[in-house]
Amino acid sequence: MAAPDRPFLPFALPQIGDDEIAEVVDTLKSGWITTGPKARRFETAFAEFLGDARLECVAVNSATAGLHLALEAAGIGPGDEVITTTHTFTATAEVVRYLGADVRLVDIDPATLNIDAAAIEAAVTPRTRAIVPVHYAGLAADMPALLAVAARHGLKVVEDAAHALPATSRGALVGTLASDAAVFSFYANKTITTGEGGMLVTRDPALARRARVMRLHGMSRDAFDRFTATVPSWYYEIVAPGFKYNLTDIAAALGLHQLKRAHEFQQRRARLAALYDEAFAGMPLVTPPHAPAGELHAWHLYVVRLGDDAGVSRDRFIERLFEQGIGCSVHYIPLHLHPYWRDRYGLQPASFPHSQHAYERMASLPLYPGMRDADVQRVADAVRVALRG
């Protein structure tokens, strides 16, 4: 483990400032701590950040909740099939099963690690109703190709944008593209955080209305409307069997100030990624792909892959980093290797060669705005030792 004078360097750490703390304290003193005025302000601020007045933003308590709401509002249900990548966290796929639909997993592009549009095309069946692309590690997927596949087959597109604030595709921010919805995550290690939370973004007013109803028990009016009206407004109706997916004002208070720092955070993450690239030159590593010229990579993750000549297994590589006080992780154990998905759909690694190959060699290194340049050098030195043994 790390020596006493070299504290453990975590894989991720939220960057919370005085403005966030003051806003949370103000919320606690206000008497309104659940979904209320600050959640509404956060929704408005998010639409303004994306720069498109046609967008509707629905604050939720997790990206998982947002994906569930988006697919439910899009009409996905029993008998339907939804295509997504095997190379993701289970939340991307599990929401499909919540709705009684089936998941069709496909492989990734070996260079970008994003879902492969050609694999999607090959996987479409008469039951296919939607595609859920994942913008892996903060690099936008090939959305023009994906949207073209969707248009050819009449499919809905719900983007898992958990890693993607503020990434761009063809010069447009993820969240403003021509999909049916995009869902962002504000989990503790994401590019901005509310602790737990997410945002569903759509241009479809009907989809937004349905999501707002379903995020709070299927009620015809939310609590903020009922408790702040100037005339008696206690009456409501349950119009659907909804969920408990609302974002609290305490969480939104964090988000209001984190959002103001999103570009600052991205620039720092990009700087750290560039330092990593420079430090790893000449090592037997495959460094992460960059966004095309003129585009923004959100740099949620910095994922290296061991080269064939690395001389060490991925698992031992990670152990050696931890022995030197460096936190790291793996993104992801592909879904086709997990018992539930493997057994339900009879999946085999051979069907996903690019994801399998990447998984066996990948490790996510520390990357967060509060890291110092010297921390990158420390990680690079530890990597060199780990590779040498």
ABEGO torsion letter per residue (X at the ends): XBBAABBBBBABBBBBBAAAAAAAAAAAAAGBABBBAAAAAAAAAAAAAAGBAABBBBBBABAAAAAAAAAAAAGBBBGBBBBBBABBBAAAAAAAAAAGBBBBBBBBBAAAGBBBAAAAAAABBAABABBBBBBBGGBBBBAAAAAAAAAAAGBBBBBBAAAAOBBBBGGBBBGABABABBBBBABAABABBAGBEBBBBBABAAAAAAAAAAABGGBABBAAAAAABABBAABBBBABBBBBABBBAAAAAAAAAAAAAAAAAAAAAAAAAAAAAAAABGBBBBBBBBBBBGBBBAGABBBBBBBAAAGBBAAAAAAAAAAAGBBBBBOBBBAAABAAAAAAAGBBAAABAAAAAAAAABBBBBBBAABBAAAAAAAAAAAAAAAAX
